[in-house]
């Protein structure tokens, strides 16, 4: 039995088909990047995993159970800066643990401190979200989702608003957390280098309606470990260029059919 399975998933909005008979199996503990042009349907698929959208036909299964509504097993980080304005930065992170019964109050406090440190916001623990930048609010959302202890992390271009240094740092930390805690991650991006660096496997999407154009086993190509130094290596360079060629081919196909 697959851990997370998409079975002939189709999504339509009226007469517009966004996803077309999508099939994919995701292993437990795997980080899969959905890579493709804006508007191709990759975020819609992620939202269906999270229970925020329902397939028009087909099913999404987690350990054989059909997913129909949100629950704590799946945590989401969106593109928008989704910090709760009525809570401080530390309050936002603590809110992610409100339903956790596996932690004592003291352990929750330590977790808040840990994840604030992880995203570089310890100094802003008592600050209100309207007093920090958009990129910092996005880091709050990432810390809150990680603190919730979800089995599956659904991430929709969560690092897009961050500066280059913090983005690289969080990419490395996400990879470390995913491996150490065996988190299953679906990471939506249109950044080829980010997909190549983060993922165990990259799914390249066609233009809408979403279909799989290519499936690339990144771990088989460059191994499970990721460092900033490897970005300058020939293997990573070749992988990035292959993915870039696949993404560009979707644009060429659209122009050819115009």
C-alpha positions in Angstrom: 0.0 0.0 0.0 1.3 3.5 -0.9 1.7 6.0 1.9 0.1 8.9 -0.1 -1.6 8.0 -3.4 -3.3 10.1 -6.0 -5.7 7.9 -8.0 -7.0 9.4 -11.3 -7.5 12.8 -9.7 -9.3 15.3 -11.8 -10.3 18.9 -10.8 -12.7 21.2 -12.8 -14.0 24.6 -12.0 -17.1 24.9 -14.2 -15.9 24.1 -17.7 -12.2 24.7 -16.9 -10.2 21.6 -16.3 -7.3 22.3 -13.9 -6.1 18.7 -13.2 -6.5 15.8 -15.6 -6.4 12.2 -14.4 -3.4 12.7 -12.1 -1.8 9.5 -10.7 1.2 9.6 -8.3 2.5 7.6 -5.3 4.5 9.4 -2.6 6.5 7.3 -0.1 6.5 8.0 3.6 9.4 10.3 4.5 9.9 11.5 0.9 10.2 15.1 -0.2 8.5 15.6 -3.5 8.7 18.9 -5.4 6.0 19.9 -7.7 7.7 22.0 -10.4 5.9 23.9 -13.1 4.7 27.2 -14.5 2.3 29.4 -12.6 -1.3 28.4 -12.9 -0.6 24.8 -14.1 -2.5 23.2 -11.2 0.2 22.1 -8.8 -1.1 24.3 -5.9 -4.6 22.9 -6.5 -3.3 19.4 -6.1 -1.5 20.3 -2.9 -4.7 22.0 -1.6 -6.6 18.8 -2.3 -4.1 16.8 -0.2 -4.7 19.3 2.6 -8.5 18.9 2.4 -9.1 22.5 1.3 -10.3 21.4 -2.2 -12.1 18.2 -3.3 -11.4 16.3 -6.4 -14.1 16.4 -9.1 -13.3 12.8 -9.7 -10.7 10.3 -8.4 -9.3 9.9 -4.9 -6.4 10.9 -2.7 -5.5 8.3 -0.1 -3.3 8.5 3.0 -2.4 4.9 4.2 -5.4 3.7 2.3 -7.9 6.2 3.8 -9.5 8.7 1.5 -8.8 12.3 2.4 -11.9 14.5 2.5 -11.3 17.3 5.1 -8.3 19.0 6.9 -6.8 17.4 10.0 -3.6 17.7 12.1 -1.8 15.0 10.1 -1.3 17.6 7.3 0.2 21.0 7.9 0.2 23.8 5.3 2.4 26.8 4.6 1.1 29.1 2.0 2.7 31.8 -0.2 0.9 34.5 1.8 2.2 35.8 5.1 -0.2 33.9 7.3 0.7 35.0 10.8 -2.2 35.5 13.1 -2.3 39.3 13.9 -3.9 38.8 17.4 -1.0 36.7 18.6 2.6 37.5 19.2 5.3 35.8 17.3 5.8 33.2 20.0 2.0 32.9 20.4 1.7 32.1 16.7 4.2 29.2 17.0 2.6 27.9 20.2 -0.8 28.0 18.5 0.5 25.3 16.1 0.7 22.9 19.1 -2.8 23.6 20.5 -4.0 20.1 19.7 -0.8 18.2 20.7 -1.4 15.8 23.6 2.1 14.2 23.3 3.9 17.2 24.8 3.8 18.7 28.3 3.4 22.4 28.8 7.2 22.7 29.5 8.0 20.7 26.4 5.8 23.0 24.3 7.6 26.0 25.7 10.9 24.4 24.7 9.5 23.6 21.2 8.5 27.2 20.7 12.0 28.4 21.6 13.5 25.8 19.3 11.5 26.7 16.3 11.9 30.5 16.9 15.6 29.9 16.9 15.4 27.7 13.8 13.8 30.5 11.7 15.9 33.3 13.3 13.1 35.0 15.2 14.1 34.6 18.9 14.6 38.3 19.4 11.1 38.9 18.1 9.3 36.4 20.3 7.1 39.0 22.0 6.5 41.2 18.9 3.2 41.5 17.1 3.1 40.4 13.4 2.3 43.9 12.2 5.6 45.1 13.6 7.7 42.7 11.5 8.3 42.4 7.7 6.4 40.1 5.3 9.3 37.7 5.0 9.5 37.5 8.8 5.8 36.8 9.0 6.3 33.9 6.6 9.0 32.5 8.8 6.5 32.6 11.7 4.1 30.5 9.6 6.8 28.0 8.8 7.7 27.7 12.5 4.1 27.3 13.5 3.5 24.4 11.0 6.7 22.6 12.0 5.7 22.9 15.7 2.4 21.3 15.0 4.1 18.0 14.4 2.2 17.1 11.2 3.1 13.9 9.4 2.9 15.7 6.0 4.0 19.2 5.3 2.4 20.9 2.4 4.4 23.9 1.3 3.4 26.4 -1.4 6.5 28.4 -2.3 7.1 29.2 1.4 10.6 30.7 0.9 9.8 33.0 -2.0 9.7 36.2 0.2 12.9 35.5 2.0 16.3 37.0 1.3 18.8 34.7 -0.3 20.8 33.9 2.8 17.8 33.0 5.0 16.2 31.1 2.1 19.3 28.9 1.7 19.4 28.4 5.5 15.8 27.3 5.7 16.2 25.0 2.7 19.0 23.2 4.5 17.0 23.1 7.7 13.9 21.8 6.0 16.0 19.0 4.4 17.5 18.2 7.8 14.1 18.1 9.6 12.6 16.0 6.8 15.3 13.4 7.0 15.7 13.3 10.8 12.0 13.3 11.6 10.9 11.4 8.4 8.5 14.1 7.4 6.7 13.6 4.1 6.8 16.9 2.2 5.1 18.2 -0.9 6.8 21.3 -1.9 5.3 23.5 -4.6 7.7 25.8 -6.5 8.5 27.2 -9.9 12.2 27.7 -8.9 14.2 25.0 -10.7 17.3 25.3 -8.5 15.2 25.1 -5.3 13.4 22.0 -6.5 16.7 20.3 -7.5 18.3 21.2 -4.1 15.4 20.2 -1.9 13.7 17.2 -3.4 14.1 13.5 -3.3 12.0 13.5 -6.5 10.8 16.3 -8.8 7.5 16.1 -10.6 7.6 18.4 -13.6 4.1 19.6 -14.7 2.7 20.4 -18.0 0.7 23.6 -18.6 -2.9 23.4 -17.3 -4.6 21.0 -17.0 -1.9 19.5 -14.7 -0.3 16.3 -16.0 3.1 14.8 -15.3 5.6 15.9 -18.0 8.6 14.3 -16.3 9.6 12.6 -13.1 13.2 12.9 -11.9 14.7 10.9 -9.1 17.0 13.5 -7.6 18.4 11.3 -4.7 19.5 8.7 -7.3 21.4 11.4 -9.1 23.1 13.4 -6.3 22.4 11.4 -3.2 20.3 12.2 -0.1 22.7 14.7 1.5 22.6 18.4 0.5 25.1 21.1 1.1 25.5 24.6 -0.3 28.9 23.6 -1.8 27.3 20.9 -4.0 25.4 23.6 -5.9 28.6 24.4 -7.7 29.3 20.8 -8.7 28.9 19.3 -12.1 26.3 16.7 -11.1 24.0 19.4 -9.7 24.6 21.7 -12.6 23.6 18.9 -15.0 20.5 18.1 -13.0 19.4 21.7 -12.8 19.9 22.1 -16.6 17.8 19.0 -17.3 15.0 20.3 -15.1 15.3 23.7 -16.7 15.0 22.2 -20.2 11.9 20.3 -19.1 10.2 23.4 -17.7 11.1 25.4 -20.8 9.6 22.7 -23.0 6.2 23.4 -21.5 6.5 27.0 -22.6 7.6 26.0 -26.1 4.6 23.6 -26.4 2.2 26.4 -25.4 3.8 28.8 -28.0 3.7 26.1 -30.7 0.0 25.5 -30.0 -0.9 29.2 -29.9 
